[in-house]
Amino acid sequence: MTRLVALEIGGETTPWTSIGLRVADGVCRIADVELRFTHGSPGISGWVFAVAMLHGEPVLDMVHTSVNGIPTTIIPADGPSVSGPSPFGPTVAVGLDHVVVNTADPEAFRSAIADVLGLELRRVRPSGHG
């Protein structure tokens, strides 16, 4: 099983705190996913996945790689995890459903996800011109 552990996100935290996220020391949590704010250019600047098996082999150590240009860290799935609901404004977040990645080459990105993480995308939304 592959699980998203953290997203490294550039840009200011103000848009995130304005919708109710609680950011402390540049980090906040949505359910079991950490958002780590880097104050770099807006957008995803990296991500961390916990992976049990990769290409038929158990993941035993941390691996640094890239998914189509996005710095990617792979850690063993048996490591510590944060779980449970997290405060999100007046409500509580119980999970993160999906991550949107805009790319000029969707096929290359889909291939990179499969090659690096051993995953297949469940849904691909056609891109438009607007």
C-alpha positions as CSV (number, residue, x, y, z in Angstrom):
1,M,0.0,0.0,0.0
2,T,1.2,3.5,-0.9
3,R,0.2,6.4,1.3
4,L,0.8,10.1,0.9
5,V,2.5,11.3,4.1
6,A,3.4,14.9,3.4
7,L,3.1,17.6,0.8
8,E,5.8,20.3,0.6
9,I,4.0,23.5,-0.6
10,G,5.5,26.8,-1.7
11,G,4.0,30.2,-1.1
12,E,2.6,32.0,1.9
13,T,0.5,30.3,4.5
14,T,-2.1,33.1,4.6
15,P,-4.5,31.6,2.1
16,W,-4.4,28.3,4.1
17,T,-5.0,29.9,7.5
18,S,-7.8,32.1,6.0
19,I,-9.8,28.9,5.4
20,G,-9.2,27.6,8.9
21,L,-6.0,25.6,8.8
22,R,-3.9,25.8,11.8
23,V,-0.2,26.3,10.8
24,A,2.5,26.1,13.4
25,D,6.2,26.3,12.6
26,G,5.4,26.0,8.9
27,V,3.4,22.8,9.3
28,C,-0.2,21.8,9.5
29,R,-2.1,18.5,9.2
30,I,-5.1,17.4,7.2
31,A,-6.1,14.1,8.6
32,D,-2.9,11.9,8.2
33,V,-1.1,14.2,5.7
34,E,1.3,16.9,6.8
35,L,1.4,20.1,4.8
36,R,4.9,21.5,5.0
37,F,5.1,25.1,3.9
38,T,8.4,26.1,2.2
39,H,7.7,29.8,1.4
40,G,9.1,29.1,-2.1
41,S,7.2,29.5,-5.3
42,P,3.5,28.6,-5.0
43,G,2.7,25.0,-5.7
44,I,3.8,21.5,-4.8
45,S,7.6,21.6,-4.3
46,G,7.9,18.0,-3.1
47,W,6.0,15.1,-1.5
48,V,6.6,12.1,0.8
49,F,5.1,8.7,0.3
50,A,5.1,5.7,2.7
51,V,5.4,2.5,0.6
52,A,5.5,-1.1,1.7
53,M,6.5,-2.7,-1.6
54,L,8.0,-1.1,-4.6
55,H,8.5,-3.0,-7.8
56,G,8.1,-6.3,-5.9
57,E,10.7,-5.5,-3.2
58,P,10.0,-4.3,0.4
59,V,11.0,-0.7,1.1
60,L,13.5,-0.7,3.9
61,D,15.2,2.7,3.7
62,M,14.4,6.2,2.7
63,V,14.7,6.9,-1.0
64,H,15.0,10.3,-2.7
65,T,13.9,10.4,-6.3
66,S,11.7,12.5,-8.6
67,V,8.3,12.1,-10.2
68,N,8.4,14.0,-13.4
69,G,10.3,16.8,-11.8
70,I,8.6,16.8,-8.4
71,P,11.1,15.9,-5.6
72,T,9.8,12.7,-4.1
73,T,10.8,11.0,-0.9
74,I,9.8,7.4,-0.3
75,I,9.9,6.0,3.3
76,P,9.1,2.6,4.6
77,A,5.4,2.1,5.3
78,D,6.0,0.6,8.7
79,G,7.3,3.9,10.1
80,P,5.4,6.2,12.4
81,S,2.2,7.8,11.1
82,V,-0.1,10.5,12.3
83,S,-3.8,9.6,12.1
84,G,-7.2,10.7,13.2
85,P,-9.2,13.8,12.4
86,S,-7.6,17.2,12.4
87,P,-9.1,20.6,13.2
88,F,-10.0,22.5,10.1
89,G,-11.9,25.7,10.9
90,P,-15.2,25.0,12.6
91,T,-15.2,21.4,11.1
92,V,-12.8,18.4,11.2
93,A,-10.9,16.9,8.3
94,V,-11.0,13.1,8.3
95,G,-9.1,12.5,5.1
96,L,-7.4,14.0,2.0
97,D,-9.1,12.7,-1.1
98,H,-6.8,13.6,-3.9
99,V,-4.0,15.9,-5.1
100,V,-4.3,17.9,-8.3
101,V,-1.1,18.3,-10.4
102,N,-1.2,20.5,-13.4
103,T,1.2,19.4,-16.1
104,A,2.0,20.2,-19.7
105,D,2.5,16.5,-20.4
106,P,-0.1,14.3,-18.7
107,E,1.1,11.1,-20.3
108,A,4.6,11.6,-19.1
109,F,3.3,12.4,-15.6
110,R,1.1,9.3,-15.6
111,S,4.1,7.2,-16.7
112,A,6.3,8.7,-14.0
113,I,3.7,7.9,-11.3
114,A,3.6,4.3,-12.5
115,D,7.4,4.0,-12.9
116,V,8.5,5.6,-9.6
117,L,5.7,4.8,-7.2
118,G,4.2,1.7,-8.9
119,L,0.8,3.4,-8.9
120,E,-1.9,3.8,-11.6
121,L,-4.0,6.9,-11.7
122,R,-7.6,6.2,-10.9
123,R,-9.0,9.2,-12.7
124,V,-7.6,11.5,-15.4
125,R,-9.5,14.7,-16.1
126,P,-9.2,15.9,-19.6
127,S,-7.5,19.3,-19.8
128,G,-9.1,22.2,-21.5
129,H,-8.0,25.5,-22.7
130,G,-9.3,27.7,-20.0
